[in-house]
């Protein structure tokens, strides 16, 4: 009977361990999804940053062109 009790206790411990492993696997899966979502958000942010940098460069060029034209108009007055 002692052996049966030990076996029963062992099975209970194994079931508890399996439950803990299942919970850990679920948490890891959720963490992986969070990382994937964060990577997608980062990629979007990087694309927006690059777009903004190009717009800034274009605006700078446009401003430099206008300044040069303004300087030229003063020179020829």
Secondary structure, DSSP 4 states (H G I P E B T S, - for coil): -HHHHHHHHHHHHHHHHHHHHHHHHHHHHHHHHHHHHHHHHHHHHHHHHHHHHHHHHHHHHHHHHHHHHHHHHHHT-
